[in-house]
Amino acid sequence: MSITVKQDHNKYQLERVIELLKQGSTYEMRNFIHSIYPAETANIISALDIEERKQIWAVIPINVMGEILVKLNTEVAASLIQITDRNDLIQAIEKLESDDMVDLLHTLPEPTLSNVLESIGVTERRRLESALSFADDTAGGLMSLDVLTISPDVSLDVVSRYLRKRGKIPTGTDGLYVIDNKNHLQGILPIDCLLTEDLNKKVSAVMQSSVDAVPYQMPASEVAHLFEQHSMLSTPVLTETGKLLGRITLDDIIGVIRGEEEHAVMQRVGLDEKQDLFAPAVTSSKRRGVWLGINLFTAFLASWVIGLFEATLDQIVALAVLMPIVASMGGIAGSQTLTLVIRGLALKQVNMSNASRLLTKELAVGAVNGVLWASVVALIASLWFQSASLGILLGSAMIINLLCAALAGTIIPLALDKVGIDPALAGGVLLTTVTDVIGFMAFLGLATIFLI
């Protein structure tokens, strides 16, 4: 029920904004934007065309501009940054938390980036420049610099008074990091200790010395798996020597997981999750043209294979009617295996050590399904064309193609991953080529041998 309500809510928000844009009511638009969350505003902006975005962006308050920009995909955010006053942009960025600030700074072009860095204090600028040196897809690029640190020698009462005096703590703080005088991590003091322990005790007496920490160079995807497996809310990020750099919280991980899902879906058809839904037609055409060109080449390859058996097709027209069945069944079976293997690779459940067992299992599945459905199509084809031999050939070709589909669906993503190519991007095209070519070759080849 809650999901349905949320979907209707988002639909209402978009329809309301479009209505206000048509009315040209700037005052009502500003009030409406004030009444919703920045992430909801970002979702609305992504669903508008370029001109409509300019109109709504003109009424966005500076204090939420930064929060909206970090929720947008790279292309949309970049287009809005170009039309934003430099001083407004600097103010918007300065209001962000450090991890969001770093994410947004990564998208800024020069000289805007330099101008923003020059506008902030020397200490903060050094921290941000250091964070910008980390790759986006690593723990260092994911972490927030906003951490609370304490000494192991102070009492819990001192810590409690320090927090009250501070007044505000960073979002997602579930503990304070205990460090020595050289910034080496010693442990973590859970927030609940300040409520349950004697305040006269020293931090060293109640802190957790065993802490799940990650190195700054760990890939973001591996950090996400660690959070999932250990049910973590946050984790410190360390240098090679154990010095504290920052922390990663659960909301950062949710962003990583969502990004991986979008990446996987878009890459299957050769697109980028950072692309703008309403990008100019010429720009979108150029991007998709490359993918279409690759598919065209594979289609010609399949057609060439069919052309090799032109004489056979001329003599037995029924072959032309039945041969798409073989290729289609092989494509579906191969896609099932391909999807399972790509998911296994993403979850670190599949590697070269268990690949042979997985391949054996998928070949067994291919054989079982091959025999089962080959029997069905053989019977149907035999009755349809009054030819038992044609039905047997069709069934035999299907068994061959389903076995090859299982083989290709397992080996292709493993091989692509081994050489550093995203299986989600190239796996589908290669698999389709294999199942089409082998399917046509098996069916028409067997027909040429036994029926001509």
Number of C-alpha atoms within 10 A of each C-alpha: 5 7 8 8 10 11 11 11 13 15 12 12 19 18 13 14 21 17 13 17 17 10 11 12 11 15 10 15 22 16 12 15 19 15 10 11 13 20 16 17 29 20 18 19 22 19 15 17 14 17 9 15 18 16 14 21 17 12 16 18 14 16 16 19 24 25 23 20 25 22 20 21 18 18 16 22 23 16 15 16 18 13 12 15 9 14 13 14 19 21 17 20 25 16 16 18 16 21 22 20 20 26 18 22 20 15 16 17 12 9 8 16 15 12 13 20 18 12 13 15 9 11 8 13 15 13 14 19 13 13 23 17 11 17 16 17 14 18 27 30 23 29 28 24 22 17 18 15 18 19 18 21 13 14 17 24 16 15 20 15 11 12 13 11 9 9 8 8 13 13 11 12 16 17 20 18 27 24 18 15 8 8 16 17 23 21 24 26 25 16 13 10 15 16 11 8 11 13 16 11 14 18 25 19 13 18 19 15 14 9 13 15 19 22 20 24 17 15 18 23 19 16 21 21 16 17 18 13 9 9 10 14 16 20 23 25 26 21 15 10 9 15 18 25 23 24 26 29 20 17 12 18 23 12 14 18 15 11 15 15 13 14 17 22 15 17 19 17 16 20 17 16 19 16 15 21 15 13 15 11 8 8 11 15 12 10 14 13 13 12 16 14 11 12 16 12 12 19 15 12 15 21 14 13 17 20 12 13 16 12 11 20 18 11 12 15 10 14 18 14 10 16 21 15 15 27 27 17 22 30 24 15 23 29 22 15 25 27 18 15 25 24 15 13 16 16 13 12 11 17 15 11 8 10 15 13 11 17 19 14 13 22 21 14 16 25 18 15 17 25 16 13 16 25 19 13 19 22 18 14 22 16 12 12 11 11 13 16 15 24 24 18 22 29 25 20 27 32 27 22 33 32 24 23 33 29 20 23 31 28 20 20 26 24 14 16 17 13 8 9 14 17 25 23 22 19 26 23 17 17 26 25 20 22 31 28 21 25 32 26 21 23 25 25 19 17 21 16 9 10 14 10
